[in-house]
Amino acid sequence: METIIHKLCEYQNNRIFIKREDLLPFCFGGNKARKAELFFKEIDKGNYQSIVTYGSSSSNHCRVVANMAAAREIPCYIISPLESSKTTFNSILMKLFNVKIKVVPVKDVHDTIDETLKELKAQKLNPYFIAGGGHGDIGTRAYEECYSEIKAYEKREKNYFEYIFLASGTGTTQAGLVCGQLLNNDNRKIVGISIARKNPYGKSVVEESIHQYLRNNQSLISQKMIRQNTVFIDDYVNGGYGSHNNCVHELIKTVMYQYGIPMDETYVGKAFYGMLKYIEKENISGKNILFLHTGGTPLFFDNIKAVEKEALK
Ligand SMILES: *Cc1c(COP(=O)(O)O)cnc(C)c1O
């Protein structure tokens, strides 16, 4: 399902547009909804009686997968790290969808997944496993398709984006977009603003996802091309996952007031802030820029008290 692109604002003489993945029409949307749609196509085609995935209590991925499983009445098992298990709107929704959650210390997550898969097989409930965050070729393909939507928009509207910015976590979303760019031989810059990982590791994971996807699709794009087109900026991760400086709240407040668009502090608000800083730092001017709003609306409500405090200042 295609999501809309609309103009947001001008910034430093650039025209900023936004693609609203947050408005994908399933369970508050977001990039995890686009990825999950493809995973469930596989599930619907195959002979599966259970689903296993993992993520924290604030995981957008787990919320969407839980809803898609519930809609099909397929039992859904989520392995969740004890270290990040506080109640959030996403975890409340997971409960509503009746998932079976196994909370274990993060060091035991891997083994618990293996055990759960084994148990389900033994019970003749053939499990379908989805990696955390929808990482892997199927998730990458979802965002190669999203890239095609962007191209269709550009052709229709005669409006070409010289930059695309997005929040990058596991890097699958970015990998998909860059695959689209490489396969179309397009000259533009896709900039992933890291929300947690530092380089060189962060960039290398995105490159590996691109490499794997292209190899599995028999494409002969060189490692050098992949390296050159993977821009993974780790300047705005602050203290890592979930940590951000106070300017992010201020910005979230402004975007909500001015444009009526919710942004969460862990992903989208943090990346939007990073994008503006990057534009300043790199003296980018006179360009058409697209920001991919990757969702996370329930997280916006988790943080609304902090944003409200900012609004009262
Ligand atoms: C998971 C997530 C991301 C990061 O996507 P990756 O494909 O893991 O890089 C960005 N924004 C939101 C709202 C997310 O939930």
The ligand as an SDF file (V2000), in Angstrom:
LIG
                    3D

 15 15  0  0  0  0  0  0  0  0999 V2000
   12.5510   -0.1030   13.8750 C   0  0  0  0  0  0  0  0  0  0  0  0
   12.3540    1.3480   13.6020 C   0  0  0  0  0  0  0  0  0  0  0  0
   13.3010    2.0850   12.8700 C   0  0  0  0  0  0  0  0  0  0  0  0
   14.6020    1.5010   12.3790 C   0  0  0  0  0  0  0  0  0  0  0  0
   14.3920    0.5730   11.3310 O   0  0  0  0  0  0  0  0  0  0  0  0
   15.5610   -0.4390   10.9440 P   0  0  0  0  0  0  0  0  0  0  0  0
   15.0840   -1.1140    9.7310 O   0  0  0  0  0  0  0  0  0  0  0  0
   15.7240   -1.3700   12.1110 O   0  0  0  0  0  0  0  0  0  0  0  0
   16.8060    0.3560   10.7450 O   0  0  0  0  0  0  0  0  0  0  0  0
   13.0400    3.4220   12.6220 C   0  0  0  0  0  0  0  0  0  0  0  0
   11.9150    4.0110   13.0710 N   0  0  0  0  0  0  0  0  0  0  0  0
   10.9800    3.3460   13.7810 C   0  0  0  0  0  0  0  0  0  0  0  0
    9.7930    4.0790   14.2570 C   0  0  0  0  0  0  0  0  0  0  0  0
   11.1680    1.9910   14.0640 C   0  0  0  0  0  0  0  0  0  0  0  0
   10.2420    1.3320   14.7680 O   0  0  0  0  0  0  0  0  0  0  0  0
  1  2  1  0
  2  3  1  0
  2 14  2  0
  3  4  1  0
  3 10  2  0
  4  5  1  0
  5  6  1  0
  6  7  2  0
  6  8  1  0
  6  9  1  0
 10 11  1  0
 11 12  2  0
 12 13  1  0
 12 14  1  0
 14 15  1  0
M  END
$$$$
